[in-house]
Each structure stands twice: as C-alpha cells, then as structure tokens.
Amino acid sequence: MTIFFTIIVITLVLGTDLTQNLYKNSLAYGVSRSSYYFAKSAVVLTIALFQFLVSYGLVFLTAILYNGLGNMPEHFFAHFWTDPCDAVPLHPGLGQHHFLPPLR
C-alpha cells in the first residue's frame, strides 16, 4: 500500500507540472532546473516519509489497543550489546532457567 500511495503522490506533485509544462513558469523567474527538481524530490520524499510513519504508527497503535503493550524482559536492552550467541536469561529471579534462543 505504501508504494501505491507514493506513486500517487509523485503523479500529483510532478505529473501536472510536467504534462502542462508549468515548470517553465518557475524556470522563467530564475529558478534553476536542479533546484526545481531537488525541491520537487524533497516534497515527494517528505510526503512519502510522513505517509510511512503514519501508516506504521497506526498499525502499531492498533496492535497496542488490540493486544496490549505487554511486558519488556528485564535484560531487553542488554541483549543488544551482548554477543548474539550468548543466551540472556529472561527471568533470573524466578528460579526458572528460560533463555532467549541465540540469534543465528
């Protein structure tokens, strides 16, 4: 879905200017071609990034409302800075030995 919306945005932002030669009006006032296309590309990139963040943000919020946020393991952030082959205990204080599987 994100790629389709991005194609529609590109068509809306660039299509009208290119099919009706409206870019000549901007270029006649001293705007260079490279800055004109850079500005149009920046607009398309900004809209696509915003659309990406909104769509995945809505999916994340919907999942939180449906499933709940859940509990983060005690050593969640420590797992990012350790060797992925080492196992990190999930609940060391409970007397049970549950380990995260090694990432391979």
Gaussian input, Z-matrix of N, CA and C with variables (Angstrom, degrees):
# hf/3-21g

backbone

0 1
 N
 C     1     B1
 C     2     B2     1     A1
 N     3     B3     2     A2     1     D1
 C     4     B4     3     A3     2     D2
 C     5     B5     4     A4     3     D3
 N     6     B6     5     A5     4     D4
 C     7     B7     6     A6     5     D5
 C     8     B8     7     A7     6     D6
 N     9     B9     8     A8     7     D7
 C    10    B10     9     A9     8     D8
 C    11    B11    10    A10     9     D9
 N    12    B12    11    A11    10    D10
 C    13    B13    12    A12    11    D11
 C    14    B14    13    A13    12    D12
 N    15    B15    14    A14    13    D13
 C    16    B16    15    A15    14    D14
 C    17    B17    16    A16    15    D15
 N    18    B18    17    A17    16    D16
 C    19    B19    18    A18    17    D17
 C    20    B20    19    A19    18    D18
 N    21    B21    20    A20    19    D19
 C    22    B22    21    A21    20    D20
 C    23    B23    22    A22    21    D21
 N    24    B24    23    A23    22    D22
 C    25    B25    24    A24    23    D23
 C    26    B26    25    A25    24    D24
 N    27    B27    26    A26    25    D25
 C    28    B28    27    A27    26    D26
 C    29    B29    28    A28    27    D27
 N    30    B30    29    A29    28    D28
 C    31    B31    30    A30    29    D29
 C    32    B32    31    A31    30    D30
 N    33    B33    32    A32    31    D31
 C    34    B34    33    A33    32    D32
 C    35    B35    34    A34    33    D33
 N    36    B36    35    A35    34    D34
 C    37    B37    36    A36    35    D35
 C    38    B38    37    A37    36    D36
 N    39    B39    38    A38    37    D37
 C    40    B40    39    A39    38    D38
 C    41    B41    40    A40    39    D39
 N    42    B42    41    A41    40    D40
 C    43    B43    42    A42    41    D41
 C    44    B44    43    A43    42    D42
 N    45    B45    44    A44    43    D43
 C    46    B46    45    A45    44    D44
 C    47    B47    46    A46    45    D45
 N    48    B48    47    A47    46    D46
 C    49    B49    48    A48    47    D47
 C    50    B50    49    A49    48    D48
 N    51    B51    50    A50    49    D49
 C    52    B52    51    A51    50    D50
 C    53    B53    52    A52    51    D51
 N    54    B54    53    A53    52    D52
 C    55    B55    54    A54    53    D53
 C    56    B56    55    A55    54    D54
 N    57    B57    56    A56    55    D55
 C    58    B58    57    A57    56    D56
 C    59    B59    58    A58    57    D57
 N    60    B60    59    A59    58    D58
 C    61    B61    60    A60    59    D59
 C    62    B62    61    A61    60    D60
 N    63    B63    62    A62    61    D61
 C    64    B64    63    A63    62    D62
 C    65    B65    64    A64    63    D63
 N    66    B66    65    A65    64    D64
 C    67    B67    66    A66    65    D65
 C    68    B68    67    A67    66    D66
 N    69    B69    68    A68    67    D67
 C    70    B70    69    A69    68    D68
 C    71    B71    70    A70    69    D69
 N    72    B72    71    A71    70    D70
 C    73    B73    72    A72    71    D71
 C    74    B74    73    A73    72    D72
 N    75    B75    74    A74    73    D73
 C    76    B76    75    A75    74    D74
 C    77    B77    76    A76    75    D75
 N    78    B78    77    A77    76    D76
 C    79    B79    78    A78    77    D77
 C    80    B80    79    A79    78    D78
 N    81    B81    80    A80    79    D79
 C    82    B82    81    A81    80    D80
 C    83    B83    82    A82    81    D81
 N    84    B84    83    A83    82    D82
 C    85    B85    84    A84    83    D83
 C    86    B86    85    A85    84    D84
 N    87    B87    86    A86    85    D85
 C    88    B88    87    A87    86    D86
 C    89    B89    88    A88    87    D87
 N    90    B90    89    A89    88    D88
 C    91    B91    90    A90    89    D89
 C    92    B92    91    A91    90    D90
 N    93    B93    92    A92    91    D91
 C    94    B94    93    A93    92    D92
 C    95    B95    94    A94    93    D93
 N    96    B96    95    A95    94    D94
 C    97    B97    96    A96    95    D95
 C    98    B98    97    A97    96    D96
 N    99    B99    98    A98    97    D97
 C   100   B100    99    A99    98    D98
 C   101   B101   100   A100    99    D99
 N   102   B102   101   A101   100   D100
 C   103   B103   102   A102   101   D101
 C   104   B104   103   A103   102   D102
 N   105   B105   104   A104   103   D103
 C   106   B106   105   A105   104   D104
 C   107   B107   106   A106   105   D105
 N   108   B108   107   A107   106   D106
 C   109   B109   108   A108   107   D107
 C   110   B110   109   A109   108   D108
 N   111   B111   110   A110   109   D109
 C   112   B112   111   A111   110   D110
 C   113   B113   112   A112   111   D111
 N   114   B114   113   A113   112   D112
 C   115   B115   114   A114   113   D113
 C   116   B116   115   A115   114   D114
 N   117   B117   116   A116   115   D115
 C   118   B118   117   A117   116   D116
 C   119   B119   118   A118   117   D117
 N   120   B120   119   A119   118   D118
 C   121   B121   120   A120   119   D119
 C   122   B122   121   A121   120   D120
 N   123   B123   122   A122   121   D121
 C   124   B124   123   A123   122   D122
 C   125   B125   124   A124   123   D123
 N   126   B126   125   A125   124   D124
 C   127   B127   126   A126   125   D125
 C   128   B128   127   A127   126   D126
 N   129   B129   128   A128   127   D127
 C   130   B130   129   A129   128   D128
 C   131   B131   130   A130   129   D129
 N   132   B132   131   A131   130   D130
 C   133   B133   132   A132   131   D131
 C   134   B134   133   A133   132   D132
 N   135   B135   134   A134   133   D133
 C   136   B136   135   A135   134   D134
 C   137   B137   136   A136   135   D135
 N   138   B138   137   A137   136   D136
 C   139   B139   138   A138   137   D137
 C   140   B140   139   A139   138   D138
 N   141   B141   140   A140   139   D139
 C   142   B142   141   A141   140   D140
 C   143   B143   142   A142   141   D141
 N   144   B144   143   A143   142   D142
 C   145   B145   144   A144   143   D143
 C   146   B146   145   A145   144   D144
 N   147   B147   146   A146   145   D145
 C   148   B148   147   A147   146   D146
 C   149   B149   148   A148   147   D147
 N   150   B150   149   A149   148   D148
 C   151   B151   150   A150   149   D149
 C   152   B152   151   A151   150   D150
 N   153   B153   152   A152   151   D151
 C   154   B154   153   A153   152   D152
 C   155   B155   154   A154   153   D153
 N   156   B156   155   A155   154   D154
 C   157   B157   156   A156   155   D155
 C   158   B158   157   A157   156   D156
 N   159   B159   158   A158   157   D157
 C   160   B160   159   A159   158   D158
 C   161   B161   160   A160   159   D159
 N   162   B162   161   A161   160   D160
 C   163   B163   162   A162   161   D161
 C   164   B164   163   A163   162   D162
 N   165   B165   164   A164   163   D163
 C   166   B166   165   A165   164   D164
 C   167   B167   166   A166   165   D165
 N   168   B168   167   A167   166   D166
 C   169   B169   168   A168   167   D167
 C   170   B170   169   A169   168   D168
 N   171   B171   170   A170   169   D169
 C   172   B172   171   A171   170   D170
 C   173   B173   172   A172   171   D171
 N   174   B174   173   A173   172   D172
 C   175   B175   174   A174   173   D173
 C   176   B176   175   A175   174   D174
 N   177   B177   176   A176   175   D175
 C   178   B178   177   A177   176   D176
 C   179   B179   178   A178   177   D177
 N   180   B180   179   A179   178   D178
 C   181   B181   180   A180   179   D179
 C   182   B182   181   A181   180   D180
 N   183   B183   182   A182   181   D181
 C   184   B184   183   A183   182   D182
 C   185   B185   184   A184   183   D183
 N   186   B186   185   A185   184   D184
 C   187   B187   186   A186   185   D185
 C   188   B188   187   A187   186   D186
 N   189   B189   188   A188   187   D187
 C   190   B190   189   A189   188   D188
 C   191   B191   190   A190   189   D189
 N   192   B192   191   A191   190   D190
 C   193   B193   192   A192   191   D191
 C   194   B194   193   A193   192   D192
 N   195   B195   194   A194   193   D193
 C   196   B196   195   A195   194   D194
 C   197   B197   196   A196   195   D195
 N   198   B198   197   A197   196   D196
 C   199   B199   198   A198   197   D197
 C   200   B200   199   A199   198   D198
 N   201   B201   200   A200   199   D199
 C   202   B202   201   A201   200   D200
 C   203   B203   202   A202   201   D201
 N   204   B204   203   A203   202   D202
 C   205   B205   204   A204   203   D203
 C   206   B206   205   A205   204   D204
 N   207   B207   206   A206   205   D205
 C   208   B208   207   A207   206   D206
 C   209   B209   208   A208   207   D207
 N   210   B210   209   A209   208   D208
 C   211   B211   210   A210   209   D209
 C   212   B212   211   A211   210   D210
 N   213   B213   212   A212   211   D211
 C   214   B214   213   A213   212   D212
 C   215   B215   214   A214   213   D213
 N   216   B216   215   A215   214   D214
 C   217   B217   216   A216   215   D215
 C   218   B218   217   A217   216   D216
 N   219   B219   218   A218   217   D217
 C   220   B220   219   A219   218   D218
 C   221   B221   220   A220   219   D219
 N   222   B222   221   A221   220   D220
 C   223   B223   222   A222   221   D221
 C   224   B224   223   A223   222   D222
 N   225   B225   224   A224   223   D223
 C   226   B226   225   A225   224   D224
 C   227   B227   226   A226   225   D225
 N   228   B228   227   A227   226   D226
 C   229   B229   228   A228   227   D227
 C   230   B230   229   A229   228   D228
 N   231   B231   230   A230   229   D229
 C   232   B232   231   A231   230   D230
 C   233   B233   232   A232   231   D231
 N   234   B234   233   A233   232   D232
 C   235   B235   234   A234   233   D233
 C   236   B236   235   A235   234   D234
 N   237   B237   236   A236   235   D235
 C   238   B238   237   A237   236   D236
 C   239   B239   238   A238   237   D237
 N   240   B240   239   A239   238   D238
 C   241   B241   240   A240   239   D239
 C   242   B242   241   A241   240   D240
 N   243   B243   242   A242   241   D241
 C   244   B244   243   A243   242   D242
 C   245   B245   244   A244   243   D243
 N   246   B246   245   A245   244   D244
 C   247   B247   246   A246   245   D245
 C   248   B248   247   A247   246   D246
 N   249   B249   248   A248   247   D247
 C   250   B250   249   A249   248   D248
 C   251   B251   250   A250   249   D249
 N   252   B252   251   A251   250   D250
 C   253   B253   252   A252   251   D251
 C   254   B254   253   A253   252   D252
 N   255   B255   254   A254   253   D253
 C   256   B256   255   A255   254   D254
 C   257   B257   256   A256   255   D255
 N   258   B258   257   A257   256   D256
 C   259   B259   258   A258   257   D257
 C   260   B260   259   A259   258   D258
 N   261   B261   260   A260   259   D259
 C   262   B262   261   A261   260   D260
 C   263   B263   262   A262   261   D261
 N   264   B264   263   A263   262   D262
 C   265   B265   264   A264   263   D263
 C   266   B266   265   A265   264   D264
 N   267   B267   266   A266   265   D265
 C   268   B268   267   A267   266   D266
 C   269   B269   268   A268   267   D267
 N   270   B270   269   A269   268   D268
 C   271   B271   270   A270   269   D269
 C   272   B272   271   A271   270   D270
 N   273   B273   272   A272   271   D271
 C   274   B274   273   A273   272   D272
 C   275   B275   274   A274   273   D273
 N   276   B276   275   A275   274   D274
 C   277   B277   276   A276   275   D275
 C   278   B278   277   A277   276   D276
 N   279   B279   278   A278   277   D277
 C   280   B280   279   A279   278   D278
 C   281   B281   280   A280   279   D279
 N   282   B282   281   A281   280   D280
 C   283   B283   282   A282   281   D281
 C   284   B284   283   A283   282   D282
 N   285   B285   284   A284   283   D283
 C   286   B286   285   A285   284   D284
 C   287   B287   286   A286   285   D285
 N   288   B288   287   A287   286   D286
 C   289   B289   288   A288   287   D287
 C   290   B290   289   A289   288   D288
 N   291   B291   290   A290   289   D289
 C   292   B292   291   A291   290   D290
 C   293   B293   292   A292   291   D291
 N   294   B294   293   A293   292   D292
 C   295   B295   294   A294   293   D293
 C   296   B296   295   A295   294   D294
 N   297   B297   296   A296   295   D295
 C   298   B298   297   A297   296   D296
 C   299   B299   298   A298   297   D297
 N   300   B300   299   A299   298   D298
 C   301   B301   300   A300   299   D299
 C   302   B302   301   A301   300   D300
 N   303   B303   302   A302   301   D301
 C   304   B304   303   A303   302   D302
 C   305   B305   304   A304   303   D303
 N   306   B306   305   A305   304   D304
 C   307   B307   306   A306   305   D305
 C   308   B308   307   A307   306   D306
 N   309   B309   308   A308   307   D307
 C   310   B310   309   A309   308   D308
 C   311   B311   310   A310   309   D309

   B1=1.4284
   B2=1.5212
   B3=1.3130
   B4=1.4587
   B5=1.5263
   B6=1.3250
   B7=1.4624
   B8=1.5277
   B9=1.3237
   B10=1.4624
   B11=1.5249
   B12=1.3375
   B13=1.4589
   B14=1.5222
   B15=1.3223
   B16=1.4576
   B17=1.5258
   B18=1.3105
   B19=1.4697
   B20=1.5241
   B21=1.3215
   B22=1.4613
   B23=1.5238
   B24=1.3288
   B25=1.4680
   B26=1.5221
   B27=1.3242
   B28=1.4627
   B29=1.5185
   B30=1.3114
   B31=1.4568
   B32=1.5248
   B33=1.3206
   B34=1.4605
   B35=1.5274
   B36=1.3227
   B37=1.4645
   B38=1.5183
   B39=1.3146
   B40=1.4621
   B41=1.5225
   B42=1.3201
   B43=1.4564
   B44=1.5113
   B45=1.3148
   B46=1.4606
   B47=1.5206
   B48=1.3108
   B49=1.4643
   B50=1.5239
   B51=1.3147
   B52=1.4610
   B53=1.5238
   B54=1.3196
   B55=1.4676
   B56=1.5213
   B57=1.3219
   B58=1.4650
   B59=1.5227
   B60=1.3235
   B61=1.4687
   B62=1.5297
   B63=1.3143
   B64=1.4610
   B65=1.5193
   B66=1.3181
   B67=1.4529
   B68=1.5166
   B69=1.3218
   B70=1.4635
   B71=1.5203
   B72=1.3430
   B73=1.4606
   B74=1.5235
   B75=1.3148
   B76=1.4713
   B77=1.5161
   B78=1.3272
   B79=1.4594
   B80=1.5295
   B81=1.3279
   B82=1.4687
   B83=1.5223
   B84=1.3198
   B85=1.4668
   B86=1.5160
   B87=1.3078
   B88=1.4514
   B89=1.5102
   B90=1.3082
   B91=1.4664
   B92=1.5251
   B93=1.3207
   B94=1.4634
   B95=1.5205
   B96=1.3241
   B97=1.4694
   B98=1.5192
   B99=1.3190
   B100=1.4709
   B101=1.5234
   B102=1.3319
   B103=1.4657
   B104=1.5307
   B105=1.3363
   B106=1.4632
   B107=1.5292
   B108=1.3154
   B109=1.4698
   B110=1.5233
   B111=1.3383
   B112=1.4610
   B113=1.5310
   B114=1.3341
   B115=1.4637
   B116=1.5279
   B117=1.3273
   B118=1.4661
   B119=1.5319
   B120=1.3277
   B121=1.4712
   B122=1.5184
   B123=1.3431
   B124=1.4649
   B125=1.5229
   B126=1.3305
   B127=1.4611
   B128=1.5245
   B129=1.3228
   B130=1.4682
   B131=1.5303
   B132=1.3250
   B133=1.4574
   B134=1.5267
   B135=1.3228
   B136=1.4629
   B137=1.5189
   B138=1.3199
   B139=1.4672
   B140=1.5244
   B141=1.3292
   B142=1.4630
   B143=1.5294
   B144=1.3387
   B145=1.4595
   B146=1.5246
   B147=1.3291
   B148=1.4598
   B149=1.5248
   B150=1.3103
   B151=1.4648
   B152=1.5231
   B153=1.3296
   B154=1.4594
   B155=1.5251
   B156=1.3258
   B157=1.4613
   B158=1.5248
   B159=1.3196
   B160=1.4614
   B161=1.5287
   B162=1.3277
   B163=1.4626
   B164=1.5229
   B165=1.3188
   B166=1.4556
   B167=1.5225
   B168=1.3090
   B169=1.4597
   B170=1.5119
   B171=1.3307
   B172=1.4611
   B173=1.5248
   B174=1.3234
   B175=1.4698
   B176=1.5271
   B177=1.3256
   B178=1.4678
   B179=1.5220
   B180=1.3332
   B181=1.4595
   B182=1.5289
   B183=1.3138
   B184=1.4582
   B185=1.5318
   B186=1.3152
   B187=1.4715
   B188=1.5209
   B189=1.3339
   B190=1.4664
   B191=1.5186
   B192=1.3374
   B193=1.4583
   B194=1.5273
   B195=1.3128
   B196=1.4578
   B197=1.5287
   B198=1.3370
   B199=1.4604
   B200=1.5207
   B201=1.3119
   B202=1.4581
   B203=1.5193
   B204=1.3101
   B205=1.4626
   B206=1.5182
   B207=1.3125
   B208=1.4568
   B209=1.5192
   B210=1.3241
   B211=1.4567
   B212=1.5163
   B213=1.3031
   B214=1.4533
   B215=1.5285
   B216=1.3316
   B217=1.4643
   B218=1.5251
   B219=1.3149
   B220=1.4562
   B221=1.5328
   B222=1.3099
   B223=1.4664
   B224=1.5294
   B225=1.3142
   B226=1.4623
   B227=1.5287
   B228=1.3308
   B229=1.4604
   B230=1.5222
   B231=1.3131
   B232=1.4599
   B233=1.5204
   B234=1.3116
   B235=1.4640
   B236=1.5301
   B237=1.3197
   B238=1.4556
   B239=1.5228
   B240=1.3490
   B241=1.4567
   B242=1.5224
   B243=1.3042
   B244=1.4615
   B245=1.5207
   B246=1.3068
   B247=1.4534
   B248=1.5229
   B249=1.3330
   B250=1.4612
   B251=1.5173
   B252=1.3292
   B253=1.4685
   B254=1.5221
   B255=1.3338
   B256=1.4649
   B257=1.5205
   B258=1.3102
   B259=1.4562
   B260=1.5154
   B261=1.3307
   B262=1.4568
   B263=1.5209
   B264=1.3343
   B265=1.4678
   B266=1.5265
   B267=1.3337
   B268=1.4581
   B269=1.5268
   B270=1.3255
   B271=1.4602
   B272=1.5247
   B273=1.3267
   B274=1.4662
   B275=1.5275
   B276=1.3313
   B277=1.4598
   B278=1.5156
   B279=1.3093
   B280=1.4542
   B281=1.5220
   B282=1.3108
   B283=1.4434
   B284=1.5147
   B285=1.3014
   B286=1.4531
   B287=1.5243
   B288=1.2931
   B289=1.4553
   B290=1.5249
   B291=1.3198
   B292=1.4532
   B293=1.5226
   B294=1.2891
   B295=1.4489
   B296=1.5117
   B297=1.3136
   B298=1.4550
   B299=1.5249
   B300=1.2920
   B301=1.4688
   B302=1.5210
   B303=1.3166
   B304=1.4589
   B305=1.5197
   B306=1.3324
   B307=1.4685
   B308=1.5161
   B309=1.3008
   B310=1.4641
   B311=1.4832
   A1=111.19
   A2=117.27
   A3=119.38
   A4=111.54
   A5=117.04
   A6=119.27
   A7=110.75
   A8=117.33
   A9=119.65
   A10=111.58
   A11=115.95
   A12=118.81
   A13=110.87
   A14=117.35
   A15=120.60
   A16=111.10
   A17=117.56
   A18=121.01
   A19=110.12
   A20=117.43
   A21=120.74
   A22=110.94
   A23=116.86
   A24=120.25
   A25=110.68
   A26=117.86
   A27=120.85
   A28=110.16
   A29=116.43
   A30=120.17
   A31=111.28
   A32=116.85
   A33=120.04
   A34=112.52
   A35=116.75
   A36=120.02
   A37=111.75
   A38=117.72
   A39=120.48
   A40=113.87
   A41=117.35
   A42=120.35
   A43=114.13
   A44=117.48
   A45=120.92
   A46=111.24
   A47=116.83
   A48=120.40
   A49=111.63
   A50=116.37
   A51=119.03
   A52=112.70
   A53=118.38
   A54=119.45
   A55=112.44
   A56=117.35
   A57=120.54
   A58=112.86
   A59=117.04
   A60=123.61
   A61=112.49
   A62=117.42
   A63=121.22
   A64=112.50
   A65=117.40
   A66=120.14
   A67=111.37
   A68=118.30
   A69=121.01
   A70=111.42
   A71=117.76
   A72=120.73
   A73=110.97
   A74=116.64
   A75=120.15
   A76=110.90
   A77=116.65
   A78=119.83
   A79=111.49
   A80=117.90
   A81=121.04
   A82=111.66
   A83=118.31
   A84=121.20
   A85=112.66
   A86=118.56
   A87=121.77
   A88=115.43
   A89=118.61
   A90=121.19
   A91=107.52
   A92=116.35
   A93=119.00
   A94=110.29
   A95=115.01
   A96=119.51
   A97=111.26
   A98=116.50
   A99=118.69
   A100=110.93
   A101=118.56
   A102=119.03
   A103=111.21
   A104=116.88
   A105=120.19
   A106=110.45
   A107=117.34
   A108=120.15
   A109=112.03
   A110=117.16
   A111=119.67
   A112=110.16
   A113=116.96
   A114=120.50
   A115=110.83
   A116=116.80
   A117=119.89
   A118=110.56
   A119=117.17
   A120=120.42
   A121=111.04
   A122=116.81
   A123=120.20
   A124=110.90
   A125=117.43
   A126=120.58
   A127=110.46
   A128=116.70
   A129=120.25
   A130=110.59
   A131=117.59
   A132=121.22
   A133=111.57
   A134=116.98
   A135=120.51
   A136=111.54
   A137=117.00
   A138=120.24
   A139=110.43
   A140=117.74
   A141=120.58
   A142=111.06
   A143=117.39
   A144=120.73
   A145=110.79
   A146=116.72
   A147=120.46
   A148=110.72
   A149=116.91
   A150=120.92
   A151=110.67
   A152=116.97
   A153=121.99
   A154=110.89
   A155=116.21
   A156=120.18
   A157=112.16
   A158=117.11
   A159=120.22
   A160=110.84
   A161=117.34
   A162=118.90
   A163=111.57
   A164=118.33
   A165=119.57
   A166=111.89
   A167=117.33
   A168=120.02
   A169=111.94
   A170=116.26
   A171=119.63
   A172=112.01
   A173=116.30
   A174=119.71
   A175=110.27
   A176=116.62
   A177=120.59
   A178=110.65
   A179=117.15
   A180=119.96
   A181=111.94
   A182=117.22
   A183=120.33
   A184=110.65
   A185=116.62
   A186=119.95
   A187=111.10
   A188=117.27
   A189=119.91
   A190=110.52
   A191=117.05
   A192=119.48
   A193=111.91
   A194=116.50
   A195=120.02
   A196=112.12
   A197=117.83
   A198=122.35
   A199=114.34
   A200=117.74
   A201=120.77
   A202=110.12
   A203=116.33
   A204=120.63
   A205=111.97
   A206=117.55
   A207=120.36
   A208=111.88
   A209=115.13
   A210=121.66
   A211=109.71
   A212=115.39
   A213=120.65
   A214=108.83
   A215=117.94
   A216=119.33
   A217=111.12
   A218=115.13
   A219=120.60
   A220=112.30
   A221=118.16
   A222=122.29
   A223=111.44
   A224=116.91
   A225=120.73
   A226=111.45
   A227=117.77
   A228=120.49
   A229=112.00
   A230=118.45
   A231=121.19
   A232=111.31
   A233=116.85
   A234=121.09
   A235=111.54
   A236=117.85
   A237=120.39
   A238=112.55
   A239=117.22
   A240=119.88
   A241=113.07
   A242=117.47
   A243=120.15
   A244=109.13
   A245=114.56
   A246=120.91
   A247=108.51
   A248=118.64
   A249=119.33
   A250=113.70
   A251=118.47
   A252=120.54
   A253=111.40
   A254=117.11
   A255=120.24
   A256=109.52
   A257=115.48
   A258=120.20
   A259=108.68
   A260=116.68
   A261=122.17
   A262=107.64
   A263=117.71
   A264=118.72
   A265=110.65
   A266=115.42
   A267=119.70
   A268=111.81
   A269=117.83
   A270=122.05
   A271=109.00
   A272=118.16
   A273=118.33
   A274=113.14
   A275=118.97
   A276=120.02
   A277=114.35
   A278=118.61
   A279=121.04
   A280=113.67
   A281=117.86
   A282=120.30
   A283=112.89
   A284=117.86
   A285=121.23
   A286=108.12
   A287=115.73
   A288=120.03
   A289=109.30
   A290=115.54
   A291=121.77
   A292=107.13
   A293=116.78
   A294=120.36
   A295=110.34
   A296=115.05
   A297=119.64
   A298=108.07
   A299=118.28
   A300=118.68
   A301=110.00
   A302=117.95
   A303=119.88
   A304=110.49
   A305=115.08
   A306=120.56
   A307=108.66
   A308=116.84
   A309=120.65
   A310=109.42
   D1=-35.87
   D2=-177.55
   D3=-65.40
   D4=-35.83
   D5=-179.17
   D6=-69.94
   D7=-34.80
   D8=178.46
   D9=-67.15
   D10=-41.79
   D11=178.03
   D12=-65.40
   D13=-37.32
   D14=178.25
   D15=-64.98
   D16=-39.70
   D17=177.33
   D18=-64.32
   D19=-40.64
   D20=178.04
   D21=-64.01
   D22=-41.27
   D23=179.13
   D24=-64.76
   D25=-42.48
   D26=178.05
   D27=-61.28
   D28=-41.34
   D29=178.75
   D30=-63.99
   D31=-42.03
   D32=179.92
   D33=-68.76
   D34=-40.51
   D35=-176.13
   D36=-77.20
   D37=-45.03
   D38=-175.46
   D39=-100.02
   D40=-30.58
   D41=-172.58
   D42=-60.12
   D43=-46.18
   D44=-178.06
   D45=-65.52
   D46=-43.44
   D47=-180.00
   D48=-63.79
   D49=-39.89
   D50=-176.24
   D51=-79.19
   D52=-36.19
   D53=-178.30
   D54=-75.67
   D55=-32.63
   D56=-178.94
   D57=-102.14
   D58=9.28
   D59=179.32
   D60=55.57
   D61=36.68
   D62=178.91
   D63=-74.62
   D64=-16.69
   D65=178.74
   D66=-66.54
   D67=-22.24
   D68=179.18
   D69=-65.43
   D70=-30.96
   D71=176.73
   D72=-64.28
   D73=-42.84
   D74=179.10
   D75=-69.44
   D76=-39.11
   D77=-178.57
   D78=-71.41
   D79=-26.71
   D80=179.12
   D81=-69.73
   D82=-23.43
   D83=179.86
   D84=-90.96
   D85=14.07
   D86=173.30
   D87=97.00
   D88=7.70
   D89=177.09
   D90=-81.42
   D91=128.51
   D92=-179.61
   D93=-73.66
   D94=157.16
   D95=-179.09
   D96=-64.12
   D97=-40.15
   D98=-178.54
   D99=-65.85
   D100=-40.97
   D101=178.88
   D102=-70.13
   D103=-32.87
   D104=177.53
   D105=-64.41
   D106=-48.98
   D107=-179.53
   D108=-71.24
   D109=-31.17
   D110=175.22
   D111=-65.78
   D112=-41.30
   D113=178.88
   D114=-65.05
   D115=-42.99
   D116=178.19
   D117=-64.79
   D118=-40.10
   D119=178.13
   D120=-65.72
   D121=-38.18
   D122=178.07
   D123=-64.87
   D124=-38.14
   D125=177.80
   D126=-65.09
   D127=-45.64
   D128=179.81
   D129=-63.30
   D130=-43.04
   D131=179.71
   D132=-64.66
   D133=-41.36
   D134=178.86
   D135=-64.29
   D136=-44.39
   D137=179.42
   D138=-65.82
   D139=-41.34
   D140=179.60
   D141=-65.17
   D142=-41.00
   D143=178.30
   D144=-65.42
   D145=-43.32
   D146=177.74
   D147=-61.68
   D148=-42.29
   D149=179.24
   D150=-64.54
   D151=-39.94
   D152=177.90
   D153=-61.82
   D154=-46.96
   D155=-179.52
   D156=-66.28
   D157=-40.48
   D158=-179.84
   D159=-67.46
   D160=-44.32
   D161=-177.45
   D162=-65.95
   D163=-44.77
   D164=179.22
   D165=-74.26
   D166=-28.74
   D167=174.03
   D168=-65.58
   D169=-41.80
   D170=177.35
   D171=-65.44
   D172=-38.09
   D173=177.04
   D174=-64.50
   D175=-42.00
   D176=179.33
   D177=-64.36
   D178=-45.12
   D179=179.34
   D180=-65.39
   D181=-38.45
   D182=176.97
   D183=-63.69
   D184=-41.04
   D185=178.14
   D186=-66.00
   D187=-37.00
   D188=177.37
   D189=-65.26
   D190=-43.30
   D191=-179.64
   D192=-67.41
   D193=-35.14
   D194=-178.05
   D195=-79.23
   D196=-44.85
   D197=-173.41
   D198=-104.94
   D199=-16.27
   D200=-173.98
   D201=87.74
   D202=161.84
   D203=-176.62
   D204=-75.84
   D205=-35.02
   D206=178.70
   D207=86.04
   D208=-179.11
   D209=-179.35
   D210=-111.41
   D211=136.94
   D212=178.09
   D213=-87.11
   D214=135.86
   D215=177.40
   D216=-59.76
   D217=154.96
   D218=-175.20
   D219=-62.89
   D220=-36.39
   D221=-177.10
   D222=-105.24
   D223=35.23
   D224=-175.22
   D225=-63.81
   D226=-51.57
   D227=-177.45
   D228=-74.03
   D229=-29.84
   D230=177.90
   D231=-65.80
   D232=-25.61
   D233=-179.59
   D234=-66.74
   D235=-26.71
   D236=-179.12
   D237=-73.46
   D238=-24.57
   D239=-177.21
   D240=-105.68
   D241=7.30
   D242=177.68
   D243=-104.12
   D244=170.30
   D245=177.17
   D246=-66.78
   D247=128.63
   D248=-177.20
   D249=-63.60
   D250=-16.89
   D251=178.79
   D252=-80.70
   D253=-18.32
   D254=177.66
   D255=-79.06
   D256=143.21
   D257=176.95
   D258=-90.41
   D259=139.93
   D260=178.74
   D261=-110.61
   D262=125.01
   D263=-179.33
   D264=-67.38
   D265=137.25
   D266=179.27
   D267=-81.77
   D268=-43.40
   D269=-177.10
   D270=-131.51
   D271=78.51
   D272=-175.84
   D273=-70.83
   D274=-24.40
   D275=-176.51
   D276=-84.64
   D277=-8.06
   D278=-176.42
   D279=-89.25
   D280=-4.80
   D281=-179.02
   D282=82.07
   D283=-4.78
   D284=177.35
   D285=-96.15
   D286=150.47
   D287=-178.40
   D288=-110.42
   D289=78.95
   D290=175.30
   D291=-98.25
   D292=129.72
   D293=-177.78
   D294=-125.43
   D295=147.70
   D296=171.64
   D297=-71.82
   D298=139.44
   D299=177.86
   D300=-69.16
   D301=146.74
   D302=178.97
   D303=-65.36
   D304=143.08
   D305=177.38
   D306=-85.13
   D307=122.85
   D308=178.62
   D309=-134.59

